[in-house]
Amino acid sequence: MTEIMSSSNESFERCSRDCSVRNFWKRALVSCEDIIRQHKSACLKISSLLAVKDKVWIGTSAGIICVLDSKSNQLEIVPNGHTGHVRFLTQMETLCARRLVISGGDGVEVYRTGPGMGTGIPTTEGREDSTNHLLFVATDVVAEHCCLEGFTALLAFLSTPPSFRTLLIGGKFCVRKSLALPSTALSPIRWLFTPRTPTVVTTTAKMAANASKTRFALNTPSADAADANCRHNHCQNGGECVQNPIRSQHSFCRCAPQWTGARCEVADPCFGAARCLNGGTCVQSHNSFRCLCALGFSASLCEIQLPSICDTNPCANNGRCQLRNTLQDYQCACADGWTGNRCEREDHCANNACKNGAKCHSKQDGYTCECARGFGGAFCNADVDECARTSDQCSGNGFCLNTFGSFRCNCHKGFTGARCEHRYVPCEHDQCLNGGHCVPHYQTLSFSCQCPVGFSGALCQHNVDDCGANLCQNGATCLDGLNTYTCQCPAQWTGPYCSRDVDECSLRPHVCQNGATCVNALGSFSCICVNGWTGVTCADNIDDCAAAACFNGATCHDRVGSFYCECPPGKTGLLCHLDDACASNPCHAGAICDTSPIDGTYMCSCPLGFKGVDCTQDVDECRESGSPCEHGGTCVNTPGSFRCDCAVGFAGPRCEVNINECDSNPCLNDGTCLDERGSYRCVCMPGYSGIHCEQDVDECQSNPCLSGALCTDLING
């Protein structure tokens, strides 16, 4: 494949260059698997272009990015590209006028490098990932002196929400020094790039947990960002404006699940619909969607299964083949009763014969059980009596009591510990709960607890129920706290004790819908519905067809406050109760028949040239309003129309065109033609005459020469 790259320093004819990039692509694809290389080579094409100063960045359908130097006409492969199409290429300017080229595409791939093909920065991040990725390639390195005070230059890995992953492939950027962590610790950092003022925002655990159902928009300062501090929520469709905690001039929109875009203005085509097949992931793309297919599937909806090692059925005994990293790498999910890399061995542990948490080891002809502590026997179902094994389980300071799978020590007075190994000192290990104060009693080797306000019990373990004499009103629920309580109000009441009525009519959005009037009352509200609506909030459209009487098998269509009867052929009227007079086609051909919904009669709308009840009467255009023909033309009536027989010298449907007889240039010898009504006249030059100025005037005819002189006729003389 050959592409033409042009430079505009001189004229196009002198500067156009022919540059073949196919050989470079083939060399970069050498390290790919055969089936992937064949697939990418078969449909290789340029998918995006970007001009940066004297270089042209070329994105391809194979995911390879190359750079053409317009001065030397040399190509260089960018070793870090995408596994799928390069969707777009763009650029931005960072600190010290350093330029950053950004590519967007599917996955991340490290392509082969060599002489004249660049030097790659190896990475495995995103190698097997089909998720969208951004690749940031810095054309220059940022120096330390370019960073603002409090920032330092750092080469880092950048992470964005799972819906669009980001990698920084080359170059450095200014990072706040307090966040300049080792590169292995930078994965939880999200970057918001702005021209000349890069900032860093850390991701909270809550944001990370909601990442799968939240869309984030990265904003840069502009005249449109008047609501940067979220004073007025500029996010649409229920989106939440979130202010950058580090730089107050920046904000972004956290959209509801069904919306996306910088202001949550674009409906997410992937929401609520399983569009992609075979485990494919739906992603929003340019107001539409596309599918990121699971390994082993392809096409726009992931409906086509690719040839793979699983086609050979490598798993035995009904095992299920699962692709792992490539189309030739697999693992077997074995059916019950089988084990091994290919499910070729019988699993003797499938019946769970080992009991009480024992580990089962399957062998060729059986199995063995590795018992947990406290159990014994072939199947680990026998309890071991630890008290019978040795008399020193409780350190000689207590009685040993066997339990199922273990034992317990009842210590003598003055001793404590799991094996009675410690002398008991009251309050040495504070046993009072909820901040209670432990009071030791050394003579009796006991203690007591002085509980804080709000707690009771020997160990202060009980929270005193403060709801006993609560003041909650209007059906509110009392929630006990620490030495206090709160009232959980019903939706119609508010206040500390749920004593204040909630004015539902002042809420936004309005509780009453479809133009209804809201009337507030104590503890409730009511809606006065407009015609056609009903329900507590006037949200239900009244089915007017329930009481409608459409006749003769007509179909009733409900509307707001009314209904419409769709009549069968031959019937008309508001209720389809009348015979349709137009069914017999009473109007002349070409006329339009209209039926009256009042009485079912018909009325014909006649075409031009006809009149009468059924449009059968011809209109005589030549008599009704005078002759339509101009310039003395004769009008002749025809069925439904007329024609004009024009006088000599005129033409056209109404004889409105005067024929210019001078168009044929009938006058000779430079005579001038004057068009007249139905004719013409020639004005001859001196020395000529005749109708067409065709005759030369003989000036010698009058014998003007005297004394016998010879007269010679000339033109005009």
C-alpha angles and dihedrals in degrees: 000000000000127000126191115230116190134200120205099204090106134009117315092244092057099041108039112117134195113222125178114208100172095091091053091051093049091053092050091051095053092097093053123097116270097251092047093046091049092048094049094044093050095061101026113158143143111268102176142010133200129182115210113178106299095347132083118211112209123200119196140198088247091062092249118135120202134178124222117204105215092203099052097023087228124145125217125189118226100225095212112067141135133286090227137026120329096238099191145346124213139156141220136189119239133179119331090013091291112161126227122198114206124197126188124204148115118304129328126274133181108218128202116279131199143137109343092003103093134253114272132218101224118230134165094192108119093359093130095025120110092193120118113272137191117211116204112201115184111210090199133027118247112236123221093248091060094065122095121246110288094026132097133197112255138168105226147169112241124211126197131178115300092257090068120018123199134206128188103215103178141003135034134272135196112264127186105261093230087061098041095120128163112285092252090060097049097083095096092054121103118200126213108197119208126169110277094344111074116185136185128223120189120224116240122219090246093054091048091051091053095041094105092061101032131081118209125202120203109217132198125199114274141146087265092060096078090138096057093135094049094243086138115027105238092181114109134217096027095312118156120233109225119194120218105250093211102041113032092197091071132069138162138200122251100205131210112255095262096051136065139168133089091295098023087256098133122079110234105239090201096059117110096354129095094218100156121068133216096026095311119157119235116220129182114247127176096333089313134066142248134194127243100207127219117244110288098029134087145168130078094299097027088250097135119080114217122223109265144158089272089070087074092060095232094174116087131211096029092308115160118238114225123188114228119182105342139013088264098046118082146157130206124238100205126217118242111290098028136088141167133089090292098024088254098135127071112246106226090183093064093098092058093234094162111086140202098031096311121156116243119215114197117213136182096272103018144328143271130216123227103205126219118238112286097030136085143168133085091293097029090243096122120093116231113226100222091181091061094049095063137003093217100069091112097041091249090286100097149013120279116227118191117227131184105286095353144022140245132218122222101202127217117246111286096029133092142168134088090288096026088253097140133067110241116246113182113244092003086121105032107235097177113109134214094026096309118160115242115223113196123217104197098181092058095030090235140110142210133211127234103207126213119240110290098032135085141169134087090289096027086253097139123081108218109242104242092181093079093098100019123162097216112141141194096034096309120160118239114226114200117226137172105303088332142056139217131215118234103209129210114247092263096057137055141175133082091296098025091251099129121084118236110232098223090183091067094054122109125252093039115255091215111069139202096032096308122155116244120219117191123215135173107289095352146036138217135214125221103210127214119235113296099026134091141165134085092295096024089250096131121085110223110241100235089181090068090076097026122117108211107172136211096029095304120163116242118218117197119225133175105289093345144046138225128219115216102208126215118237112293096025132093142162132091090290097028087248097130131077112249107240090198091064090086092053095236094171124090117260111284094025123115117236117213123188122215111234088208103061105357095245121141135238124194122220101208126216119236113291098030136081141167135085093298096023093248096122115095117229112230099218090182093065110025099072105004128278112316090204118103134211094028096307117160116242117222118189118226130182106287094351145026142236135216123227100206129217119244111290098027136088142166134090090292098024087254095137119085108214109230104221089187091071089086091056095232096171115094133205094032092305117162117242117218114195114223135180104295092340145042141232131214121221104205129216116246110284096033135085141165133089091292096026087253097137124083109221110238104222090182092065091088092053094238093172116093134207093034095299118161115249117216116195116227133177106285090348 
